[in-house]
Structure formats: structure tokens, C-alpha cells
Amino acid sequence: MTHTGTGFQATGPQPGQPPLLEMQDIQISFGGVPALRSAQLSVAAGEVHALIGQNGAGKSTMIKILTGAYRRSGGTVRFEGREIDFRTPKEAREAGISTIYQEINLVPFRSVAENIFLGREPRRFGLIDWRAVQQRAAALLESFGLQIDVKKPVSSYSTAIQQMVALARAVSSDAKMVIMDESTSSLDEREVELLFDVVRKLRDDGRAVIFVSHRLDELYALCDRVTVMRDGQTVAQSAMADMDKLQLVTTMLGRTLAAVVHDDAAAREANLARRGAQTLSAKHLAAHPKVNDVSLDVHAGEAVGLAGLLGSGRTETMRLLFGADPSAQGSLDIDGKTVALRSPQDAIARGLAYLTEDRKLEGIVPELSVRDNLTLVCLRTLSKHGIVDVKKQQEIVDRFIASLGIKLRSPDQPIRELSGGNQQKVLLARWLATQPRVLLLDEPTRGIDVGAKADVAKIVRELRDSGLAVLMSASELEELTAVADRAVVIRDGRTVAELNGGEMSEASIMDAIAYGSDGPSQLVEAVSAAHVEDAVEGPRHGA
């Protein structure tokens, strides 16, 4: 692993082995805002290469530029030693680059064999040779160790089998490089291992695989090298053996142990000492494959942080707690009573409120006014015989506009005209108007500016101090620790650690994300040691 003057760590293919793919100084902007800035990616034939980063890091944009879905504004792309500039995904496929997305793009009601050779069917006397289609499909899947009836519709098989059918389609087209974008996110452990066996065979055949995933254990089990992206830039490239889990997490998050040593432990301990009764308690919640075993509790007058990397199951856990998704197992207690939430309406009736992660898709109604958006959930309590009490509605709107400092021209203007931060405040006001006892906040500061983030954090602390029970998820650990008194850390849909008061810090959360509750505590203790740089930056093996 080498370092450049900018701090970028780079390793390429082994000496004498030219890269199959080289992407250098890639740049692209959307609406004048840079999405990629001098991003790099180098992948060799016969390797499985991890491409990782938090949400918005630039991974998907890099893939779309490579496959011709986006046109780059700067930089060069070389494939098999030749400079290329694909204009469509079809051109990329014809050149030997095949992509398998998280949402499998197969034709559900066509057969397995048809899906594998769709558009490339062998012909005889000008007609499709269906026997040859089926024989070749069966032989290809058998080479993967899979024996299934290729004449059956692909929809009749599990997601894991469908993923392997998509892989078989890529191999049948003589793909030299296969891109797998979160392909394991919907699979259980047995299915993941089955898929990994196929990927290893592709690697052994000399094909390159770009593997996008947020599951750390998968990366170390499968990948040879890793490229880490953050904020539209490549920040590290390394052999997996030279970057341990903690270093990988800190690189992804853009934080080091040395930078997060300072924490206000005394204030957290004082808040915990003042908290009230347990309001919400979840035990062994599961809804496979995203949530496997999550336990947590929240008391009145405290803020609990739900920490974990993207894809760890934070959002899915929030949805289970709010009754938006059914839970397969586990129990949920509210105010000491076991409940079964069958819908969000049940949750609202029991005093829960849920601010979703995606403000635009699941939050605002763009064409409605601020007034209507703010009072959307509590309209039933403001209505009599189907007629809204406009005076009561206006009182609520005025009160929350003032208390949350919402900046707007008029309550009657469409909410789409407000800034992201003010839209988020309106959505928060929408839930506060229901007078909840438990507030579930999923990435409440995503997509808003720095000033608005500080406003939201201040509001959340005030709500906590007023006696509300708050569970808050956030990717940015600095924001989480600025609000939370405790942290529950989840990884791969499981609770792996609970950090209380003085135990909680950015460093301890990162340590738990990397290693779980059984992690080597000396990594956190190393923060205060004189050799902290070695503890953070030095390559470690056997992670």
C-alpha cells in the first residue's frame, strides 16, 4: 500500500500484470454540483475487487460512467488497454462488461433458459433452436454447481437462483468483467455462500468482478482488493489483507480515532441519570434478510443513536418499530405492554412518530402547501364531520413555524419551494403535531446544509430534554454523538453492541461496527496512546 501527497492510498495489480480496467481522474457534475472529482479505479483480470463507500460517495456514478449510462466530463477510461467511451449500456455489454444490479433485471415469466440467452438465441435454419437454448443453459448452470429445470419460469425460483441466472447470462455473453451491485442484500447466509462459490469460479476463469457491498464480513471473505470512495473521490485503494476492518470503517466515514478522542461523557451520564421510564423496548426483532436479531430500548427523556454502516439494517429496523413492515419474530413493548403493530396507524395511535429517511419520496407532498403538509397526519383530529377546523389548523401551523424557526414566505406556498432544511423542519413539525411519546428519526439531517443540520440537532436535544423518547439513526457519527446519550450498534441486521453514556464515542462506535461486542478494545484505548498514528494508519493483518 502506497501513499501520495494527498493522502490517497493506492495499490494496483501485481507487477507485470496490466490492469483490465483503468479509470483515471474521472469527473462529472450534476446541476453544477460535482459528483465525482478526480476519481480512480483500477481492476485486474482474475480478481474480485470491492468498491465501497457510504451513500453519496460516488460508487453508482462511477459504475454508470463505466457502463455508458452517464457521460463523464473529464478523465480517461481504458479497458483491455484501449481507451473507451461507451455511449450506452449496450455498447458496454458488447465490449464485455456486464452489470448485475440489486434489483434483478430478468423477465420473470420467461424461462430460465430464455433469460440467459435473451436476444442471443442460437438458431437453426433461421429459427430459434430451443433445444440448443435449453441444453446450453443447463450446461452453464451445471458448471456453477446448479442443477435446475431451465424450462421453468425464472420467477418460480429464489432470489439467489435468480442472481445466478443473471450471472450465467453475463458469462454466456463472454463478459470479461462482471459488476455486482449489492447483489447479496436480499439473500440469506446459505444463499450468499452459494453465490460466492460462483463468483470464485468466475475469478478462477480469469474474469474480473467488481463487488459493491456494505457487509464487511462479505468483503473479507470474497474480495482480493478494495477501492474506497468518499464525497466523490477515491480515498484509498488497498489489498484487503493490508486494511483491517477498523481502518476500512474509518476510511469510509472520513474519521480517524485520533480525531474523535474528545467526548462530553459527563453530560451524557447526567442525561441518563435524569431519564424517565422505559417507553419502547424491542427484543430479538427479525424480518429476514435485512433484520436478523435486533434488540434495543428507549426511555423517556433520552436520545438513543442507532449506528451502523449503510446496509446494516437501520432503516429496516425503524420500519419494523413503526409497523410499516411486518416482523417475522421478536417482541415489541410500549409503556411496558407487549404490542403487535400491524400498520403505521397502530403505531401512531400508541404515540410513535417516524421521520423517514427519504424526504422527497416518502415525506413531502410537493404540490401541497406548507400548511397542508404540516397538518397531514393530524387532520383527523382537526376535522368534524369531514370538515377541517381551519382556525385550529392555523394555530398549529403558526406555533410550529415559530418554535422550529421554519423560514418561508407564507404557509400557503407549495412546500417544494422551501429549502431542504426547512422542508425537513416541516416534516418534523408534522409528527410533533401528533403529540408523540416516541420519535423515530431516520437520517434527519440527510440532504440539508450545515446550518440546518445544527438547527435540527438543537431541536432534537430540546425534544429529548422535554421528556420525549428519541431513537435517531445517522450515517455521520459526529452528528449522532452530538445528540445521543447512548448508542446501539447494528451490523448485518444484528445488534452487536450497546454503548452507554461515557462508553459512547465516535471511536467506540467505529470499533463496534468493525468488530462487534467482541472487538479488540485496545484499538479504542490506543486513541490516547502516543503511538496513535500507528494504531490508525499502520497496516494490520488477520482482521
C-alpha distance (Angstrom), angle and dihedral (degrees) to the residues before:
residue distance angle dihedral
M1 . . .
T2 3.78 . .
H3 3.78 133.8 .
T4 3.76 130.9 -141.4
G5 3.77 128.0 -157.7
T6 3.82 91.2 -93.6
G7 3.80 92.9 56.9
F8 3.82 92.2 -107.4
Q9 3.78 110.2 144.2
A10 3.79 114.8 -146.2
T11 3.76 137.1 -174.9
G12 3.76 124.1 166.0
P13 3.79 135.8 -170.3
Q14 3.78 117.7 -50.2
P15 3.83 117.2 -76.8
G16 3.79 111.1 -76.7
Q17 3.81 91.8 19.2
P18 3.82 110.3 104.9
P19 3.80 115.5 -148.9
L20 3.79 117.8 -102.2
L21 3.81 89.3 -147.9
E22 3.79 129.6 27.6
M23 3.79 122.4 179.4
Q24 3.81 111.5 -178.4
D25 3.83 130.5 -173.5
I26 3.81 93.2 -16.1
Q27 3.81 114.6 -171.1
I28 3.79 134.6 -179.5
S29 3.82 135.3 156.5
F30 3.79 133.4 -162.3
G31 3.78 117.5 -153.8
G32 3.79 89.9 -13.1
V33 3.81 92.2 -54.8
P34 3.83 114.3 117.5
A35 3.81 112.4 -121.5
L36 3.81 95.6 175.2
R37 3.79 126.2 25.4
S38 3.81 117.9 -172.5
A39 3.81 91.9 -34.6
Q40 3.81 118.9 -179.1
L41 3.80 135.6 -158.4
S42 3.80 129.3 171.5
V43 3.81 122.2 -179.5
A44 3.80 128.9 178.4
A45 3.79 128.1 -148.6
G46 3.80 112.7 -99.5
E47 3.82 96.5 27.9
V48 3.78 136.7 105.5
H49 3.79 106.1 -134.5
A50 3.81 122.0 -164.3
L51 3.82 117.1 -141.8
I52 3.79 109.0 -167.5
G53 3.79 142.8 164.3
Q54 3.77 141.3 127.2
N55 3.79 123.9 -79.4
G56 3.81 109.5 -61.2
A57 3.81 93.5 17.9
G58 3.81 92.0 123.7
K59 3.83 103.4 -104.8
S60 3.80 96.5 125.1
T61 3.80 91.6 43.3
M62 3.81 90.6 54.0
I63 3.80 90.6 50.6
K64 3.80 92.5 47.9
I65 3.80 91.4 50.4
L66 3.80 90.8 49.3
T67 3.81 92.9 49.0
G68 3.80 96.5 44.6
A69 3.80 98.6 -108.2
Y70 3.85 90.4 115.7
R71 3.80 129.8 32.3
R72 3.78 114.0 -132.8
S73 3.81 120.8 -134.2
G74 3.80 94.7 -149.8
G75 3.78 144.2 8.0
T76 3.80 135.3 49.5
V77 3.80 134.8 -88.5
R78 3.80 121.2 -158.6
F79 3.79 124.3 -172.8
E80 3.81 120.5 -176.2
G81 3.79 87.6 -7.6
R82 3.81 94.8 -57.4
E83 3.80 124.9 108.7
I84 3.79 109.2 -117.5
D85 3.81 136.1 -173.7
F86 3.79 109.6 -175.4
R87 3.78 114.6 -159.5
T88 3.80 96.4 -167.6
P89 3.82 137.5 21.5
K90 3.81 87.0 -114.4
E91 3.82 90.4 63.1
A92 3.82 89.3 51.2
R93 3.81 91.9 50.9
E94 3.80 91.6 48.9
A95 3.83 88.9 51.8
G96 3.81 91.3 54.1
I97 3.83 104.7 -93.6
S98 3.80 114.6 123.2
T99 3.82 126.2 -178.3
I100 3.80 127.6 -154.4
Y101 3.79 111.1 -165.5
Q102 3.79 130.7 -157.0
E103 3.80 88.4 -108.4
I104 3.80 100.2 58.5
N105 3.80 110.8 -127.0
L106 3.80 99.5 -147.6
V107 3.80 128.2 128.4
P108 3.84 100.7 -108.1
F109 3.80 100.6 -154.0
R110 3.80 96.8 42.5
S111 3.80 118.9 89.6
V112 3.80 124.6 -95.0
A113 3.81 90.0 -110.1
E114 3.80 92.9 49.4
N115 3.81 91.4 50.5
I116 3.80 92.8 51.3
F117 3.81 94.9 52.0
L118 3.82 100.2 27.3
G119 3.80 108.2 152.4
R120 3.83 91.6 3.3
E121 3.81 101.2 66.3
P122 3.83 116.6 155.4
R123 3.80 111.2 -112.8
R124 3.76 137.3 -151.2
F125 3.79 122.2 -164.5
G126 3.83 87.9 -9.9
L127 3.81 93.6 -56.0
I128 3.80 129.3 103.1
D129 3.80 110.3 -92.6
W130 3.80 98.9 -139.1
R131 3.79 93.8 -178.9
A132 3.81 89.9 56.3
V133 3.83 90.6 46.2
Q134 3.80 91.4 54.2
Q135 3.81 95.5 42.0
R136 3.80 93.7 49.9
A137 3.81 92.5 45.5
A138 3.82 91.9 50.2
A139 3.82 92.0 47.5
L140 3.80 92.1 48.9
L141 3.81 93.3 50.7
E142 3.81 90.8 45.1
S143 3.80 87.9 56.9
F144 3.82 84.8 59.7
G145 3.81 89.6 52.4
L146 3.80 91.3 -105.8
Q147 3.81 123.1 127.9
I148 3.79 112.7 -175.0
D149 3.80 137.7 141.1
V150 3.81 102.3 -89.4
K151 3.82 91.0 -166.7
K152 3.81 92.4 67.3
P153 3.85 120.8 93.0
V154 3.80 111.8 -90.8
S155 3.83 89.1 -127.8
S156 3.82 89.5 67.7
Y157 3.81 90.6 68.5
S158 3.81 132.3 74.8
T159 3.79 123.7 -93.6
A160 3.82 90.0 -103.8
I161 3.81 91.9 55.6
Q162 3.81 89.9 47.1
Q163 3.81 89.6 52.8
M164 3.81 89.4 53.7
V165 3.80 90.9 47.9
A166 3.81 87.3 54.2
L167 3.81 88.8 49.4
A168 3.80 90.5 49.0
R169 3.80 89.6 52.4
A170 3.81 89.4 53.3
V171 3.81 92.2 48.8
S172 3.81 92.5 46.2
S173 3.80 89.0 57.7
D174 3.83 89.7 56.0
A175 3.80 92.4 -111.4
K176 3.78 111.9 -172.4
M177 3.80 91.8 -167.6
V178 3.80 128.7 32.6
I179 3.82 120.9 -164.7
M180 3.81 114.5 -156.2
D181 3.81 111.8 -166.3
E182 3.83 110.6 -164.5
S183 3.81 89.2 -38.3
T184 3.83 93.9 159.9
S185 3.81 98.4 49.4
S186 3.82 93.5 101.1
L187 3.81 98.4 38.4
D188 3.79 132.1 96.5
E189 3.81 122.5 -130.2
R190 3.81 95.9 -91.2
E191 3.80 92.1 48.6
V192 3.81 91.4 47.6
E193 3.80 91.7 54.7
L194 3.81 90.5 48.6
L195 3.79 89.9 52.9
F196 3.80 91.6 45.9
D197 3.81 90.4 55.8
V198 3.80 88.7 57.7
V199 3.81 92.4 47.2
R200 3.81 90.6 51.6
K201 3.80 89.5 52.6
L202 3.79 89.9 52.5
R203 3.80 89.2 51.9
D204 3.81 91.4 48.4
D205 3.82 88.9 52.1
G206 3.82 88.7 58.6
R207 3.79 97.8 -103.4
A208 3.80 121.6 136.3
V209 3.80 120.5 -126.3
I210 3.82 124.1 -163.0
F211 3.80 105.4 -158.0
V212 3.82 119.4 -162.7
S213 3.81 113.8 -166.9
H214 3.80 141.9 133.2
R215 3.79 95.4 -150.3
L216 3.78 105.7 106.8
D217 3.80 96.1 -161.4
E218 3.81 90.3 54.0
L219 3.79 92.0 51.5
Y220 3.80 92.9 53.5
A221 3.82 93.0 43.0
L222 3.80 95.5 51.8
C223 3.80 115.9 16.0
D224 3.80 129.8 86.1
R225 3.82 98.4 -167.0
V226 3.80 137.0 9.6
T227 3.79 137.4 -146.2
V228 3.82 116.2 -160.9
M229 3.81 121.2 -156.9
R230 3.79 129.1 -167.3
D231 3.81 130.6 173.9
G232 3.80 93.4 -9.0
Q233 3.80 95.6 -49.8
T234 3.78 136.6 98.4
V235 3.80 105.3 -116.3
A236 3.81 101.2 173.7
Q237 3.78 143.9 10.5
S238 3.79 119.2 -174.1
A239 3.76 147.1 146.4
M240 3.82 106.9 -93.1
A241 3.81 89.6 -123.3
D242 3.82 90.3 59.0
M243 3.83 96.8 53.4
D244 3.79 118.7 59.2
K245 3.79 124.3 -153.7
L246 3.79 96.6 -96.2
Q247 3.78 92.5 49.8
L248 3.81 89.7 48.1
V249 3.81 91.8 52.3
T250 3.80 94.7 46.6
T251 3.81 90.8 48.0
M252 3.79 92.0 51.0
L253 3.79 92.9 47.8
G254 3.79 95.0 42.0
R255 3.78 93.1 -125.5
T256 3.79 132.7 114.5
L257 3.78 129.0 -156.3
A258 3.77 89.5 -117.0
A259 3.80 91.2 56.6
V260 3.81 96.1 52.9
V261 3.80 103.3 45.3
H262 3.81 93.9 111.0
D263 3.81 115.0 84.1
D264 3.79 134.9 158.3
A265 3.81 95.3 -127.0
A266 3.81 93.7 158.3
A267 3.80 93.0 59.1
R268 3.81 91.4 50.4
E269 3.77 92.4 49.5
A270 3.81 90.1 50.3
N271 3.82 91.2 50.8
L272 3.80 91.2 50.0
A273 3.81 90.8 50.1
R274 3.83 89.4 55.6
R275 3.79 98.2 45.0
G276 3.77 121.3 117.4
A277 3.78 135.0 -133.6
Q278 3.77 124.2 -38.6
T279 3.79 107.7 -86.1
L280 3.80 103.6 175.4
S281 3.81 128.9 25.0
A282 3.80 127.8 174.8
K283 3.81 122.6 -173.1
H284 3.80 124.2 -165.6
L285 3.79 95.8 -25.1
A286 3.81 114.3 -174.0
A287 3.79 138.0 175.5
H288 3.78 105.7 162.7
P289 2.95 136.5 -100.5
K290 3.83 99.0 12.1
V291 3.82 99.2 37.8
N292 3.81 117.6 36.1
D293 3.81 108.3 161.2
V294 3.80 119.5 -10.4
S295 3.79 124.2 166.6
L296 3.81 125.2 175.5
D297 3.78 142.5 139.7
V298 3.81 135.8 -154.4
H299 3.82 128.0 -158.5
A300 3.78 130.1 -154.6
G301 3.79 110.8 -90.4
E302 3.80 97.2 22.5
A303 3.78 136.7 97.6
V304 3.80 117.6 -140.9
G305 3.79 120.2 -164.4
L306 3.80 119.3 -140.5
A307 3.80 104.0 -151.3
G308 3.78 132.8 -173.4
L309 3.77 141.6 110.2
L310 3.78 122.2 -78.2
G311 3.80 106.8 -75.0
S312 3.80 94.1 27.4
G313 3.81 92.7 115.5
R314 3.81 101.7 -99.0
T315 3.81 96.7 132.0
E316 3.80 92.5 41.3
T317 3.81 89.7 52.6
M318 3.81 91.1 51.1
R319 3.82 90.1 50.9
L320 3.80 91.3 51.5
L321 3.80 91.1 50.5
F322 3.81 90.3 51.5
G323 3.79 95.8 46.5
A324 3.81 92.2 -115.7
D325 3.82 90.0 123.8
P326 3.81 127.1 29.8
S327 3.79 117.5 -110.9
A328 3.81 118.3 -131.9
Q329 3.81 94.9 -154.7
G330 3.78 143.2 -7.1
S331 3.79 133.5 64.0
L332 3.80 136.3 -91.9
D333 3.81 124.5 -155.7
I334 3.80 125.3 -167.6
D335 3.80 117.1 -170.7
G336 3.80 89.5 -11.9
K337 3.82 95.7 -53.7
T338 3.79 123.9 109.6
V339 3.80 110.2 -122.4
A340 3.80 137.8 -177.5
L341 3.79 110.8 -142.9
R342 3.80 108.2 -157.4
S343 3.79 96.2 174.1
P344 3.81 142.6 3.6
Q345 3.81 86.8 -98.4
D346 3.82 88.7 63.5
A347 3.81 89.6 50.4
I348 3.81 93.8 48.8
A349 3.81 90.5 49.1
R350 3.81 88.6 55.1
G351 3.79 94.0 51.0
L352 3.81 102.7 -94.4
A353 3.80 124.8 136.0
Y354 3.82 126.3 -171.6
L355 3.81 126.2 -160.0
T356 3.81 103.3 -164.1
E357 3.79 126.8 -137.8
D358 3.82 96.8 -121.5
R359 3.79 106.6 63.0
K360 3.81 95.7 -179.2
L361 3.81 99.1 42.7
E362 3.82 101.9 36.2
G363 3.80 103.9 16.3
I364 3.77 124.0 44.8
V365 3.80 127.3 43.3
P366 3.83 95.3 -141.9
E367 3.80 100.5 -154.1
L368 3.79 95.8 44.5
S369 3.79 121.1 90.1
V370 3.78 124.9 -101.4
R371 3.81 87.3 -109.1
D372 3.82 93.5 55.9
N373 3.79 94.0 42.5
L374 3.79 92.6 50.1
T375 3.83 95.0 50.7
L376 3.81 97.7 36.2
V377 3.81 96.6 110.6
C378 3.80 97.3 41.7
L379 3.82 97.4 44.4
R380 3.81 91.1 108.7
T381 3.81 91.5 60.5
L382 3.82 90.1 47.3
S383 3.80 94.0 51.5
K384 3.77 134.2 81.5
H385 3.79 119.8 -170.5
G386 3.79 88.2 -11.1
I387 3.82 94.9 -54.9
V388 3.80 118.9 116.9
D389 3.80 117.2 -130.2
V390 3.80 96.4 -126.9
K391 3.80 93.4 -167.8
K392 3.82 93.5 56.0
Q393 3.78 90.0 43.8
Q394 3.80 91.5 53.4
E395 3.80 91.8 48.3
I396 3.81 90.6 55.1
V397 3.80 92.6 45.7
D398 3.79 93.7 48.6
R399 3.80 92.6 46.6
F400 3.79 95.4 53.4
I401 3.79 95.6 40.3
A402 3.79 87.0 57.4
S403 3.81 98.9 39.9
L404 3.82 95.5 46.5
G405 3.80 95.4 37.9
I406 3.82 94.6 -123.5
K407 3.80 109.4 -175.7
L408 3.80 113.5 -144.8
R409 3.78 142.5 134.3
S410 3.79 95.5 -124.7
P411 3.83 138.0 -15.7
D412 3.80 85.8 -119.0
Q413 3.80 96.1 61.1
P414 3.84 117.4 103.0
I415 3.79 111.6 -92.4
R416 3.83 90.3 -129.9
E417 3.83 87.7 72.9
L418 3.81 92.5 62.8
S419 3.79 124.2 90.4
G420 3.81 118.3 -100.6
G421 3.79 92.0 -104.0
N422 3.79 93.4 51.7
Q423 3.80 91.5 45.9
Q424 3.80 87.8 54.5
K425 3.80 90.9 50.8
V426 3.83 90.0 52.1
L427 3.81 90.2 52.6
L428 3.80 90.6 48.4
A429 3.80 89.2 49.9
R430 3.82 89.1 50.1
W431 3.79 90.0 62.2
L432 3.79 96.7 38.7
A433 3.79 88.0 56.2
T434 3.81 87.7 66.5
Q435 3.83 89.0 61.1
P436 3.81 95.2 -127.1
R437 3.79 127.2 -169.4
V438 3.81 95.1 -155.2
L439 3.79 122.5 42.6
L440 3.82 118.3 -163.2
L441 3.81 111.3 -163.4
D442 3.80 118.0 -172.3
E443 3.83 110.6 -167.1
P444 3.84 92.9 -32.4
T445 3.82 93.7 179.3
R446 3.81 99.0 46.7
G447 3.79 114.3 129.0
I448 3.81 97.7 6.5
D449 3.78 130.1 110.7
V450 3.79 126.5 -98.9
G451 3.79 95.1 -99.7
A452 3.80 92.5 50.7
K453 3.82 90.1 47.7
A454 3.80 90.0 56.8
D455 3.83 90.1 48.4
V456 3.82 92.4 51.4
A457 3.82 91.9 47.4
K458 3.82 90.3 51.0
I459 3.82 91.1 49.3
V460 3.81 91.9 49.8
R461 3.82 91.5 51.0
E462 3.81 90.4 49.8
L463 3.82 90.9 49.9
R464 3.79 89.8 50.7
D465 3.80 91.3 49.1
S466 3.81 89.7 50.6
G467 3.82 89.9 60.6
L468 3.79 103.0 -93.6
A469 3.81 119.3 140.9
V470 3.81 108.0 -127.3
L471 3.82 129.3 -167.0
M472 3.81 110.5 -175.2
S473 3.78 129.7 -175.3
A474 3.81 120.7 -161.5
S475 3.80 137.9 163.4
E476 3.80 92.4 -150.8
L477 3.79 106.5 75.9
E478 3.80 91.6 -162.6
E479 3.81 89.4 62.0
L480 3.80 92.4 44.5
T481 3.79 95.2 52.0
A482 3.82 90.9 45.1
V483 3.81 89.1 65.0
A484 3.80 110.9 20.7
D485 3.79 127.9 85.1
R486 3.80 93.1 -166.5
A487 3.79 135.3 16.9
V488 3.78 132.2 -144.0
V489 3.80 110.6 -160.8
I490 3.80 120.5 -153.8
R491 3.77 129.8 -173.0
D492 3.80 127.3 -178.8
G493 3.79 89.2 -5.0
R494 3.82 95.3 -53.6
T495 3.79 133.1 107.1
V496 3.80 104.8 -116.2
A497 3.81 101.8 169.3
E498 3.80 145.0 5.1
L499 3.80 116.8 -153.2
N500 3.80 117.6 -165.2
G501 3.79 128.9 -160.0
G502 3.78 108.5 -57.8
E503 3.81 92.0 19.3
M504 3.79 91.8 62.4
S505 3.78 121.1 90.5
E506 3.77 136.9 130.6
A507 3.79 88.0 -99.6
S508 3.81 94.9 52.5
I509 3.83 91.7 45.5
M510 3.80 91.7 51.9
D511 3.79 89.5 47.6
A512 3.83 90.6 52.3
I513 3.81 92.3 47.0
A514 3.78 89.9 52.7
Y515 3.80 100.3 40.9
G516 3.80 109.9 8.5
S517 3.79 124.3 -139.0
D518 3.81 91.3 -36.8
G519 3.79 93.8 55.0
P520 3.80 122.7 132.1
S521 3.81 103.6 -89.3
Q522 3.78 91.6 -160.4
L523 3.80 87.7 78.3
V524 3.79 90.4 67.5
E525 3.78 92.3 39.8
A526 3.80 87.7 54.5
V527 3.79 89.3 69.6
S528 3.75 92.2 80.7
A529 3.79 94.3 38.7
A530 3.76 122.0 104.1
H531 3.80 91.1 -120.9
V532 3.84 94.0 57.8
E533 3.80 92.7 131.0
D534 3.79 90.3 59.7
A535 3.80 90.8 48.3
V536 3.79 92.2 52.9
E537 3.79 106.5 31.9
G538 3.78 105.9 25.7
P539 3.83 115.7 101.4
R540 3.77 113.6 -109.4
H541 3.77 129.5 -167.0
G542 3.76 135.9 -149.5
A543 3.81 95.1 39.1
